Amino acid sequence: MKHLTFLIALLFAAISSYGQAPTDNATDPPARDSENVISIFSGAYTDVTGSNYNPNWGQSGFSTANTSFDPGTGNIVLAYPNFNYQGNVLGSVQDISSMEFMHVDIWVNSTFNPNVYAISSGAEIAHSITNTGARTWISVDIPISGITGDPTQVKELKFDGGNGSTDSIYVDNIYFWKNASTPQSDATLSDLKVDGETIANFSAGVESYKYGLVAGTTTVPQITAATSTNANATVTITQASGIPGDATVKVVSEDETDSTTYTVSYAITSPATAAPAPTARDAADVISIYSDAYTNIALDALSAGFDDSDVSEVMIDGNATLEIDFTNFIGIDFSSNKKDASTMTHFHMDFWTASDDLVGKVFNSKFSQWGGTGGEVSAFELPINTGTSPAIVSGSWVSIDVPISDWTNAPQTRDDIAQFLITSNLDTVYVDNIYLYKEEGVVEPGGELLTNGDFESGDDGSWFGNAFNIQTEGGNSFNFADVAAAGNTFDVNLSQGVAIAQGETYILTFDASTSTGNTRSILAGIGLNEGDFSSATETVNLTETTQTFMLELTATGFGSANSRVLFDMGAETGIVVIDNVTLVVKVDTGGELLTNGDFELGDDGSWFGNAFNIQTEGGNSFNFADVATAGNAFDVNLSNGVAITQGETYILTFEASTSPGNTRSIIAGIGLNEGNFTAAIETVNLTETNQTFVLKLTATDFGSANSRVLFDMGAETGIVVIDNVSLIVDDGSTADPAPMVAAPAPPQRNTEDVISLYSDAYADIEVDTLSASFDDSFVEQIMIEGV
């Protein structure tokens, strides 16, 4: 009986969907010459071939639409019952710029006013169709002017405005049209040729063209033919004088009532040579997304459905290359073939742009990490602009080849990457050789070894122990334990299994606190989960304020696949809150020790102190502090937590300045973030000119995982701007710190008596480069005392 009821319901739904439908057709369109009409759907004209009148855009009426509905006349129309919105994808991109109107005949089953859109680029523009009478054919002609963002690139149509259930529309005679022109007043061209070939995408109604040239072209192209639509019109050609440059064609109508000027702009737009050939590598050491040099992984899309830019493959010097016309970003999707890139250490990509104006331009990359889920759980990004290394340059290939550790969001978890995205405000960019690789002999800092360290995945089986108890407040999950009776430290425990290698050194980081008004300690570390339970641990003291602890732990004398991260808390009573636990292998590479030293990640938790105040101007972020009252130097402080090893020497680099017309000093250095706050510091003098300071600092008699980089600025009033802070271990390869005082000023000399290669005192000769391609050293221009 249930089956019969369901069948009757389906039959009723099918009948009711078309229960209110037209039984006649709209008025036949007038006869028009083919050059005066672009037909999308009409029996009166020749339609654009290959159009899809019912693409699946998630509309409510997708399954009930009928693109061959016969109202009983034999003249089919488009039927869209259960209408909320409906798309039409044109068989090819159409240039409607020479047309004057868009025509639509529409039949609406109720009283709502539907909208129609012609979709090209930019925001969609709705054009309301006034419902002059329900259940009658309504004819509308919408002016082409303002109908869409780019009338030369119309690719889709859309209708909307229905309720998705009882509303229906029927559509016929969708076409763009124009009035036939009088030959005597016609001031258009029927053909325009450059160097003997009709210019790409030529249309009589399009007056401006960009003519792209390969880099290195020196011969100016010539307009070789400009054929007027009316042979009696007057045509005047003015050739371009150089590259870049514009050629023009002016057409004056036979009766001299109208004129049109066509412009062809010549510019270098594409590279003459292919991107540099990548280094030969073993297949096991490469994950190639796009390159002829390696075997590429299977992709779902070179341009995912969610991106807004156009991607095509072109041949450059015999090499397949991606040509990307950016709106905002592209997404290369391989989510059905996600990759574990944990062992990859470096990223490579080559790109080329002809854009001349690079001010404010970016070319930023991002990998999307899904972590075994159906969507992004984290990501890491690499910003590229005119101030990065490498930097965006115009007219030559730029090779990005950087350690993955240089990207944001350390430790760049990448065991389940699903997508690669590029965001850019450049116009057209050519891209090749996108791949991740493992550098032979290079050991990068290990990826995250724990699962669910932030407890956001709930009870996923990764954590265990009688202290395991996840709670969620304010959208944040954490582990909460309340020890009621004191006993052995290990009586109350929280653990997560992880493989530990004997002799390896690890960095364990976590946030922890206790209840308001109380203090207590816990034991944290790594150790075996079997046998004698050997471990490496430290005691940490908790307060009511959440603290981030960073412990450096070496597995001396133990190691096993059956090991764990452990938190023992049974020796004292009271609450223990733990969150954001991470474990990574420590690798002493002399690499960057700080996170967010350029402040571009905003308030990511790495910086702290009452002077912490990130501001952004001109696309650059920095820390800005204004000291109103002088006191102790440490009264106003900016710090970044970092592990410091006793006896180690470090190089601290940063940029700093104060307000225009003023000078002041600050203290900068490294030191403990606990106990007696022992530190190694120097005083530096700031001016209104941004200076780069390089300090060599030795942790002579102190060291702890709970240490910091510090800037104390409370001893004087005034503004302090700090940016691009870096801390590395001095392994002997680092140059000595830069001088604090500028070089002596040279004597004044007559211009003819000096050939200056590099000096602010004289006019320098023009040099090709400050660091030639054949040298092997690094050159950077910095400011010392404003010079």
Summary of the structure (lengths in Angstrom):
residues: 787
radius of gyration: 34.5
end to end distance: 91.8
largest distance: 108.3
contacts: 2344
relative contact order: 0.06
helix: 5%
strand: 43%
